[in-house]
Amino acid sequence: MSETRTIIVTGGSRGIGRAICLAFAGPGARIFFNYASDAAAAEETIARVAEAGGAAEGRRMDVTDPAGVEDFFKEVIEATGRLDALVNNAGIARDGLLVRMKESDWDAVLDTNLKGAFLCAKAAARTMIRRRSGRIINVSSVVGVSGNPGQANYVSAKAGLIGLTKALARELASRNITVNAVAPGYVETDMTAALGEKAREAMLAQIPLGRAAAPEEVAGAVAFLASEAAAYITGQVIHVNGGMYM
């Protein structure tokens, strides 16, 4: 009988994070995810994973808190004895033009979207290095490569994730750990639902395929990178954007 894999997904209660949890759902994986505040949404993720025949556990945890991250990873590894894949998906947006952007909004986005990934990757790498095996997948964004006005903080964090991906891919390859990024374009989530109709139409006009992605389409790329089929892929950015950036 094959061993059950242990997967950690940050920001797994809604949107892309929930879809990623569901992409791993099944008897071959135990899924652990964190969430910032929405306990009801976290319970929904757990229930939907169970419906798909899998097992998931959620914990309220701030990815910017080093002690909280350490405790979370310690509990997961003590419970399962292993860590096979980490998906750094947690992210927030605090948009605004540079000249009006509050320093606190800059710090909040960089801390959650980039420092959080650093802290989680650091905690994961210790176990993966000992086991000489593992997958780390960072969820970046199309704007991390294309840029976007009014999002200097978000763009900087997502571009930073790509740099982090490449650095860790080189650093951890000798221990058979692959590190890759997925860069979604416009995805139908709660975050993008807040856009006005004009902004939505402008976004769709930039996409050759003429539609937004479903969260499941992003999750499929993440699941692929965590699979044995992707064992020889590292340091790469997989763009899931309908042609929005080529």
Long-range contacts (C-beta under 8 A, 24 or more apart in sequence): 2-28, 3-82, 4-28, 4-29, 4-30, 4-80, 5-29, 5-30, 5-82, 5-84, 5-85, 6-30, 6-32, 6-76, 6-77, 6-80, 6-82, 6-83, 6-84, 6-85, 7-31, 7-32, 7-84, 7-85, 7-86, 7-87, 7-226, 8-32, 8-33, 8-73, 8-76, 8-83, 8-85, 8-86, 8-87, 8-120, 8-124, 9-33, 9-87, 9-89, 10-34, 10-63, 10-86, 10-87, 10-88, 10-89, 10-90, 10-116, 10-117, 10-120, 11-35, 11-36, 11-63, 11-89, 11-90, 11-91, 12-42, 12-45, 12-56, 12-58, 12-89, 13-38, 13-41, 13-42, 13-44, 13-45, 13-58, 14-38, 14-41, 14-45, 14-189, 14-190, 15-187, 15-189, 15-190, 15-191, 15-215, 16-89, 16-139, 16-184, 16-187, 16-189, 16-215, 16-218, 16-219, 17-45, 17-89, 17-90, 18-44, 18-45, 18-48, 18-215, 19-214, 19-215, 19-216, 19-218, 19-219, 20-87, 20-89, 20-218, 20-219, 20-222, 20-223, 21-45, 21-48, 21-49, 21-56, 22-48, 22-49, 22-52, 22-216, 22-219, 23-216, 23-219, 23-220, 23-222, 23-223, 24-54, 24-85, 24-223, 24-226, 25-49, 25-52, 25-53, 25-54, 25-56, 26-52, 26-53, 26-54, 27-53, 27-54, 29-54, 29-55, 30-55, 30-56, 30-57, 30-80, 31-55, 31-56, 31-57, 32-56, 32-57, 32-58, 32-59, 32-72, 32-76, 33-57, 33-58, 33-59, 34-58, 34-59, 34-60, 34-61, 34-63, 34-72, 34-90, 35-59, 35-60, 35-61, 36-60, 36-62, 36-90, 63-90, 63-112, 63-115, 63-116, 63-117, 63-119, 63-120, 64-111, 64-112, 64-115, 64-116, 64-119, 66-119, 69-116, 69-119, 69-120, 69-123, 70-123, 72-123, 73-120, 73-123, 73-124, 73-127, 77-127, 82-127, 82-131, 83-124, 83-127, 83-128, 83-131, 83-134, 84-133, 84-134, 84-135, 84-226, 85-134, 85-135, 85-136, 85-137, 85-226, 86-120, 86-121, 86-124, 86-134, 86-135, 86-136, 86-137, 87-137, 87-139, 87-222, 87-226, 88-116, 88-117, 88-120, 88-121, 88-136, 88-137, 88-138, 88-139, 88-161, 89-139, 90-116, 90-117, 91-139, 91-157, 93-151, 93-154, 93-191, 94-153, 94-154, 95-150, 95-151, 95-154, 96-150, 97-149, 97-150, 98-152, 101-152, 101-153, 105-153, 106-152, 106-153, 108-153, 109-153, 109-154, 109-157, 110-153, 110-156, 110-157, 110-160, 112-157, 113-154, 113-157, 113-158, 113-160, 113-161, 114-156, 114-157, 114-160, 114-161, 114-164, 117-161, 117-164, 118-164, 121-164, 121-168, 121-179, 125-168, 125-172, 125-177, 128-172, 128-175, 128-177, 129-172, 129-175, 129-177, 132-175, 132-176, 133-175, 133-176, 133-177, 134-172, 134-175, 134-176, 134-177, 134-178, 135-177, 135-178, 135-179, 135-180, 135-225, 135-226, 135-230, 136-165, 136-168, 136-172, 136-177, 136-178, 136-179, 136-180, 137-179, 137-180, 137-181, 137-182, 137-222, 137-225, 137-226, 138-162, 138-164, 138-165, 138-179, 138-180, 138-181, 138-182, 139-181, 139-182, 139-184, 139-218, 139-222, 140-165, 140-181, 140-182, 140-183, 140-237, 141-183, 141-184, 141-185, 142-183, 142-184, 142-185, 142-186, 142-239, 142-241, 142-244, 142-245, 144-183, 145-183, 145-237, 145-239, 145-245, 146-244, 146-245, 158-183, 162-237, 165-235, 165-237, 166-235, 169-234, 169-235, 170-235, 173-234, 178-225, 178-230, 178-231, 178-233, 178-234, 179-234, 179-235, 180-225, 180-230, 180-233, 180-234, 180-235, 180-236, 180-237, 180-238, 181-236, 181-237, 181-238, 182-218, 182-221, 182-222, 182-225, 182-237, 182-238, 182-240, 183-237, 183-238, 183-239, 183-240, 183-241, 183-245, 184-213, 184-218, 184-240, 184-241, 185-212, 185-213, 185-239, 185-240, 185-241, 185-242, 185-244, 185-245, 186-212, 186-213, 186-241, 186-242, 186-244, 187-212, 187-213, 187-214, 187-215, 187-217, 187-218, 188-212, 188-213, 188-214, 188-215, 189-215, 206-244, 207-241, 207-242, 207-243, 207-244, 208-242, 208-243, 208-244, 209-242, 209-243, 210-242, 211-242, 212-242, 213-240, 213-241, 213-242
